[in-house]
Amino acid sequence: QVQLVESGGGAVQIGGSLSLSCVANGSFFYLGEMAWYRQAPGKARELVAQINRDGSTRYAEFAQGRFTISSGAAENTVNLRMSNLKPEDTAVYYCNTVEYGLNSADSVWGQGIQVTVSL
């Protein structure tokens, strides 16, 4: 079973930058795409960015031009570089992937990591 472990969150001032990392630990057959989602207080969880196994990416509109998702140097890791951060980027950020078995596909979530952008 795979576990996703996030790191790198914290507090930053408006206009600052922050990087998040996620590593998949445990035993698993195959992992598909990896992604970052976020959830602000009182709001639904939303996609931030996704990277597929072929390296293709997609971003939420709010993330385009400011956020960059990339595969880490180690296998089954994903990074999110966030720049020009705004107060509305304040949220809990979650790493996500799909764990594939021979006859299954399960969405897996990390525990989440807080990002706070302030004046």
N, C-alpha and C positions, 0 to 999 in steps of 0.2 A: 504494500500500500504506500502511496506517495504522500508526503507531507511537504507543503510549501512554507518556506521560512523567509520572511521579509526583513529587510534592514534598511537603515539610512534615513528614516523619517526624522521629523523634528520641527523646530520653529525657525522661521526665516522672515526677514523683513520684505516689504513690498519691493518688487523688482529684483529680488535675490534669486539664487539658484539652489537646487537641491537634487540629489540623486538617490533613487531607490534601487535596491537590488532584491532579487528573489531567487532562491535556489530550491530545486526539487530534491528532496532526500527520500530514502527508503527504497524499496524494491518495487519495480513496476515493469510492465511489458513494453509499453510504448506511450510516449506523451505526444500530444498533438500541439496545436498552437498554444502560445503563452500570451497572457494579456494582463493589463492593469485596469482595474475598475476603481471607482471612488464613490463614497457615499457621504454627503454632507448632512448635518443634523436636519431632520424633518424632510429629507428628500430621498428619492429612490436611488438605488445604486445605478451607476452609469458607466459605460465603457469609456476609458481614456485612450487606450491604444492597444493594438494587437500585433504580434509578429508571428508569421506562419513558418512552417518548417523550411519552406523554400526561400525564406528571407523577406518575403513581401510583407508590407505593413499597412495598417490602416489606422487612422486617427479620428477621434471626435473633433468636431469643428473647433471647439474651444482650445484643443491641444495643438492644432496645426500651427507650425511655425514657432512654437514655444517649447514643445515637448518632443523628445526623441526616444523611441524604444529601440533596444538593441539586444542581441543575444550576448551573453557573457562569454568570457574566455573559457570558462568551464562548461562542460556539457549540461544541458538542462538548467541553465540560468538565464535570467532576463533582467535587464536594467531599464530604468526610466530616468532620463535626464530632463529636469524641469527648469526652465529659465523664465525670466521676467514674470515671476510669480505675482499673483493678485490675491486679494483677500478672499475672493470667491473660489479660489483653489483650495481653501481650507476644507479638509475632509479626512476621512479615514480611507486610505488607499489599500486595495486588496489585489494580491496576485492571484491569477487564475490559470488553470490549464485543463485539458481534457485527457484523462487517463484511459487509454484503450486496452481492452483485453481481447481475447479471442472472439468473444461474442458480446462485448459490452463497451460502453463509452460513458464515462462518468466525469462530471464537472467537479473539479477540486479547487477549494479556496484556501488561501492563507488566512491567518488570524487577523490581518489588517494592521496597518501602521499609520499613526497620526501625522498629518502634515498641517502645520498652522502658519498662516501668512498674516503678518500684522504690520502696523505702522512702525 
